[in-house]
Each structure stands twice: as C-alpha cells, then as structure tokens.
Amino acid sequence: MPLSPSILKALTTPPMAKSTPKLRQTALGWAAHDSSAKLTPFIFKRSCRENGVDDVTIKILYCGMCRTDVNFAKNDWGNTAYPIVPGYEITGIVIKVGSNISKFKVGDRVGVGYVAASCLDCELCKSFQENYCDQMRPVYNSIHWDGTPTYGGYSTILVTDHRYVVHIPESLPMDRATPLMGAGLTVYTAMKHSNLFESPGKHMAVIGLGGVGHMAIKFGKAFGHRVTVISTSPSKEKDAKEKLGADGFILSTNLKQMQRNRRSLDFIIDTVSAKHSLGPYLELLKVNGIISIVGEPAQPIEVPATPLIYGKKVVRGSIIGSVKEMQEMMNFCGKHNILCEIELVSTDKINEAFDRLAKNDVKFRFVLNVAGHQSSRL
C-alpha cells in the first residue's frame, strides 16, 4: 500500500550526502515515462551498487501488479519521478551474496516488499517498525541513500540490502506467493495489531473484495474468525462465499441488510481506495469494535462522530508491515497453505493488464511473469 503524498514527497528528495558508488548492474525493466502510464522496455543501471558486503542480488521471477502501481504511473498523487519502474511485490532467486551475509545463499527463494531502506538506528527501526521510519525509502519512486533513484520489480534484477529480504517457504509456489509481499502483508499486520491473532471466534468483515480484500478473507478464516464481506456489488457474493470461503455477505447499498447487521461485528478491515464515509460501517460495529483502514483514497474519508463516540469504537490505520512481520507471515502462509488468487501476466501483455487494473477488472491479483516461467511450482 502507498504512503501518503506528503510523506512520499519527502522521500523523493535526496537524503543527506553520502558517497555515491558507481552504477554497475544493468537491468531490463518496464517503465512509464509520463502520465500516460504506458509501459515500455527500459534498459537502466540498477540503482544502489554492485553487490556489496551486505547485499544480495536477486534474479526477479515475478512481481505483483496492483492499482497503486497505476496511481504512481499516472502521477495521481502528484509526486511521481519519471521514468518510473513500478512493482513492490517481488519474488525471485538469489544469484549473489555479500561477504557479511550468512542468512541467505545462492539459489534461495526470496521476496522483497515495499521497503528498500531505512535508517536502521531510530527507535522505530530498532523495534522492528522500520516501515514507519521517517527515513524509510520505498522500493520504487524514491531516492536511495546513494542519491540514485529506486526502481521496482517490473525488472529483471534487483540488488538490495539483505535486511529487507525474506525467505519464501518451499511449499509455496512463487507466483501465487508474490502478492503476499504487499496485499497479504497489509491485511496480516492490520489484523495482528488489532489483536485478532490471540482471540479466535470473533465476527469480522472485509469492505471491498479485490486483491487486498480477498487475502483478508483467507487470513481471517485461518485465524479462526467468522468472516463477512461487505460490497456495493451483488455479483461479488458468489466469489466471496464459494471461492474464498466467506461466511456472510452484506450488500452495502441495501439499507435493510445494513440495518439487520447493526452492532454485529467485532472488527472491520476497510480496503477501499475510493472516497467514502465510514458512518454506515461504524454502525455495524459492536461496542468497542475496531475498523482498520488499509485503503488510501486520494480524498479525505468521512468519520461521523456520533456512532464513534456512542459505541467506544476505534478507527485506526495500518500500512504494509515490517520485514520481521513479513517473514512471520510467509512462515504462517507456508504452514497453512495460504496463497493469493492470481492471473499471470506475460510482459508483452503488461499494458493490457495496466488498463484492466485502472478499471478494477481483475480477479484478484495480477502477477507479472518477469522471467517467463510457465510453472507455478518454482
């Protein structure tokens, strides 16, 4: 999930002066060069460095494609630095390891998420919350510590600090595990920090059934909760119940259904990225209920005070997760065989997929087949 425009504006300005190493690693990527968001092949020098003592070089096999990538490519938030190579859900194989590293070896199956760098020295970094560090640098559309631009996973190779890399369990196919780095981690951490791990048997709901929302259903069921989907589209009910295992469905445009479910929910995760009011959803929460916002509309959402204060309800936000949480999530998914529902996209169809993303025409997540592999069992 993206950071707010104000934070990202700060992240796209050069950091404190540091020595700038030579750019040596050549990569092929797919980049947008203006707000038309048309992606074209792009040969570039991979930012950062030749593999250093703390780095791993990763041959990228797959990269998730999400609406956030479209937003950045189109400059919807007004902070895009062109050319931009999108992609923050990255999986691949380690092909080179720095001399200081014992955690990874050549041939390991690994993943990289949204965070490319952080200060590693502040209170947040030291408490495994580097994703909230003021000096955090995203994996694309930012400026790395060496003063070079960061480019994302729509590319063939990545050199990155090993502290932002996780292992992918052997039991998980790489293509279907790829969106776990973003969509999966987003809902996993939101649920974790709302204490849904330790207290099974609650009734939770998911607003929006897309790439993020469908993973919320899967994690909710794995954590032992009753899960209801809330949507404006009646056609989503079949997928929610039959394909994804949801227990219930509420059509949010149906006032009778909304009223019938008043004060029935312990927790709601809101994945919607369009402007909306939280008022109707706050009415669905029990006293002391929590709504966690993980979508990021470009315009402010409405939070009416009355249902909030008369029910001691909590509205909180959550974005992605730390590297430690990402590894916890991957291990959990490996144990419980939790995977994303995907449509694999070849690189020659990348612009068609981008157009469909802009129209929300995807079930449930696109994954770019960067290396052209056919098997999902890599």
Disulfide bonds with the S-S distance in Angstrom:
none
